[in-house]
Each structure stands twice: as structure tokens, then as C-alpha cells.
Amino acid sequence: MKSNEQTLTTRLVQLGVGRDERTGAISFPIYPSATYRHPGVGESTGFDYTRSGNPTRQLLEEALATLEGGARGLAFSSGMAALTTLFLHFAAGDHLVVSEDLYGGTYRVLDQVFGKLGLTATYVDTTDAAAVAGAVTGKTKALLVETPGNPLLGVADLELLSRLCREKELLLVVDNTFLTPVLQRPLELGADVVVHSATKYLGGHSDLCAGALVTRTAELGERFYFLQNSTGAILPPQDSWLLVRSLKTLALRMERHSSNALQVAQWLQRQPQVSAVYYPGLPEHPGHELSQRQARGFGGMLSFRVATPELARRVLKKLQLISFAESLGGVESLMTLPAVQTHGDIPAEERARLGICESLLRLSVGIESVEDIIADLEQALA
Ligand SMILES: Cc1ncc(COP(=O)(O)O)c(C=O)c1O
């Protein structure tokens, strides 16, 4: 492990320790108070009203900023609330360039909510910088990249894209849900904003719905804070506490997710019923070398293709240990059929073009013993 990873690991474990000076609490308390007494007119303890600021959420938001290496972190009630707040930054007539290998809900909110308000988007293969450059128009304000992509795990070159964005004066926004700051720090590679569905690895236990935005500059942070406070999709104090608690083990979990996923991917490659495995940790993956350069690990997400849609459905039916469920990033292994679930809102012809068909399965490899995960896959594929 490199020394900066050790620092991050230690910081995560120590979140909030001793911050409550009066009691010396190791676990920072939950402040449920919706409002706060003012010492006098024009005076404040720093907290007035919980939508505008809450001590437990503040600990979390400062932690998110530190972990991503940003100036400001903001915590939201879901990943979609964080993305919605991000999109509210733009105006009617603005245009975004967005990864085509994208979470279906992000596509849905852009297409069916913001599209109606006049914010347009073009979806491109963001692993291809020339395609990104070709999609930029005079109205383009930002590039939104998911890397690795969802569900095909394509890897975009963040340094290259950040140079392009600087040249064209675009904001570079990276959805870092799949790798987390433990494995990838987009702001260090030139991004302006990082987005998370904290429901996934940051929360890590499939028991919390949360989202985050982290900005490189304080100015952009202030703008997003204004939008967060104005529209109100904040993360409540109880959930903020739970997310801080979860972050403490993030480094340990990501290490295990990654090592389990690599072993599962290698095993899947050897199965005759499996025609393709998509995992950046495999040397054959087109983004393997780039991942090695820009990330500290390959993460716990992989997809694989089986011979027929019928076999994919049979596998999902036969799973015993692995749950057939939406979502990802929990300690428990989960499998989905992206064409029907997570990417169901993407038009069928677009899904077909991308290769998101009904024989493609996505696996969020949990932290169970890898032998047990493989044994379940073996009986389900038989
Ligand atoms: C990569 C990615 N971004 C954003 C989201 C949306 O987050 P949430 O479900 O927490 O609203 C998801 C959800 O699956 C996701 O996978």
C-alpha cells in the first residue's frame, strides 16, 4: 500500500474521533435538532436551521471534501438528489456532453425532467476523447463522465478529458460511485466536480440512500451549497451519522471488493457458458492500462455475457447466496439484469447499440469469502 493510501485509510477510520470536545466521544453524536437558539440578534452558534447546516452533516460533508481532495463537500438525500442539484446549476439552452455508458436514472432525469426545462444532452463514448470533442457545441457547459462506465465498465481518460474541458471552458464532472476516493480521485486528475451515489460503496451496507457532490473550488462549492439550501434535498442527521460510521471501513471494504472481483472475473472467463467478461482488472480489458495509471484498484463491479437471455434469467432464478437485486456496492453480493432494471429507461435501440442486452448480467461482488461467491455462480450457471 502506498503511503497516501495509508493516510486516507487512517483518516477514514478516525472520522469524528474526539471532535465532540465536551464529551470526547469516539463516535460523533447525531444532532437531530431542526433549529438552534441564537445567543442574540445577529449572533449565531454557526447553526441556525438544519436544512442550512447541521453538525452531524457538517462532519460528513467535511470528510467527503477531504477524501476527494476538494474544497467543499455536500451531502444529499440520494445520488439522484445530488445529480439534480448539479443539473440545476445550468440554464435553459445549455448543453451537456454525457457518457453513454451511464446509470439509467441519470439518463432519465436528463431526458424526462431537465430536457423539458431546456437543458439538452448528447451521449457519447467518453472512452473516446475525439468523440467527446466532436460532441461539444457553442452551448456546451459541462462534460459528465462515469468511469468505469455502467454496466460495461469502459474506462475514460480523466487527465485527457480534463485538458479538453479546460481548453473548451467546460466543467468536468465525474461520477465516482464505482471506485470511491479510495481507488480514484478525479479532482487530482483535473475534474471540477465529483458526484456520488453514496447509497453504494460509501454507505456500503445496502441500508442507506444518500448522495454527494464535492467541488474543487470553494466558489463552485458555494454555488452548489446555495442550490442545496434553496431546494432542500439534504441528507438528514441520522443518515449522515450512518454514512460517517460506514466510511470508517471504506478502505478495507474496497480492498476486499477489488480482490474478490478480480478472482470472480478470472473464474468467469474460464466458464464455457460465459462469452465475455467486462472487468478493468483483466489484462484483456481495453481500459486495463489506463485504470492502472489513474486508479489505485479496479473495484468490485463487473459484468458478463452468457449465451442466451434464457440462461441469464435462469442464473438469476438459481442464485442462492448472491441476491438478484438492484443497486451495488454493499458488502453483500448483488446481481442485476441491466437491460430490464438499472438501464430499463434507456431506449431499446440505444441499449442494443451499446450491447446492453438481456444476456448481460452485472455483478456487484461483495466481501463474502470468494469461494462462496464462486460456488454460487457455479451452481447457478450449471
Ligand atoms: C453510478 C450511479 N450514479 C448515480 C446513481 C443514483 O444514485 P441513487 O440511487 O443513490 O439516487 C446510481 C444509482 O444506481 C449510480 O449507480
PDBQT file of the ligand as one rigid body, heavy atoms in Angstrom, charges set to zero:
ROOT
HETATM    1  C1  LIG A 401     -23.253   5.465 -10.952  1.00  0.00    +0.000 C 
HETATM    2  C2  LIG A 401     -24.518   5.940 -10.300  1.00  0.00    +0.000 A 
HETATM    3  N1  LIG A 401     -24.737   7.247 -10.147  1.00  0.00    +0.000 NA
HETATM    4  C3  LIG A 401     -25.860   7.711  -9.552  1.00  0.00    +0.000 A 
HETATM    5  C4  LIG A 401     -26.842   6.846  -9.104  1.00  0.00    +0.000 A 
HETATM    6  C5  LIG A 401     -28.077   7.392  -8.429  1.00  0.00    +0.000 C 
HETATM    7  O1  LIG A 401     -27.957   7.259  -7.032  1.00  0.00    +0.000 OA
HETATM    8  P1  LIG A 401     -29.157   6.973  -6.014  1.00  0.00    +0.000 P 
HETATM    9  O2  LIG A 401     -29.753   5.647  -6.365  1.00  0.00    +0.000 OA
HETATM   10  O3  LIG A 401     -28.477   6.995  -4.674  1.00  0.00    +0.000 OA
HETATM   11  O4  LIG A 401     -30.146   8.074  -6.159  1.00  0.00    +0.000 OA
HETATM   12  C6  LIG A 401     -26.641   5.472  -9.221  1.00  0.00    +0.000 A 
HETATM   13  C7  LIG A 401     -27.670   4.531  -8.731  1.00  0.00    +0.000 C 
HETATM   14  O5  LIG A 401     -27.662   3.365  -9.031  1.00  0.00    +0.000 OA
HETATM   15  C8  LIG A 401     -25.446   5.002  -9.837  1.00  0.00    +0.000 A 
HETATM   16  O6  LIG A 401     -25.217   3.692  -9.998  1.00  0.00    +0.000 OA
ENDROOT
TORSDOF 0
